Amino acid sequence: MERFSPGAGEPDEIEAVVEKVKNGDRQAYAVIIRAFEHQIYTYCYYILKNREEAEDALQDIFIKVYQSIDKYNPQVSFSSWLYKVAYHHCLDQLRKKSRRKKLIDGQKELQQLDDYRHAGSERAVEELLMNLKPEERNLVLLKVVEQYSFEEIGEIMDCKPATLRKKYERVRKKLIQQKSKEGGLTHERMVRSN
């Protein structure tokens, strides 16, 4: 099932635009960018934990997608394919980042944790997400925020839906335990989504 920004059009319309781009219409690619840029930016931000890196990733992802759009197979939804490209790009960025500055990131996360503990419920949700491993965070974002099915997430993450269901259940329990240790109520949308 395709996900779009408000007013971005129907899945069939995006598929038609993709065909135009495949046939050499460079200007048609702007429609794809407008339809998905906010969603992909948000997705990258929650994985990379940095606005500037998310902005850079967004540009890189749309360049990669444009350059490899001929590889897109319409048997999979375009948004699933786009998220798969974004997922792998962000994982690559995380690997590079961790090699360069593991210690700095560790200190930065500890400081963010202290800051988030003093903030409101939105910050509390953000804190919960930031404490997850990248794969766990990705799974929660795709399931809860983007509302993809486990089958669609399986396409994006190259994983079996049954495996993802089990992982999601473990992450859900982990979030509930983490939040209960802090003495607060769990964020209903996150922990009750299935």
Disulfide bonds with the S-S distance in Angstrom:
none
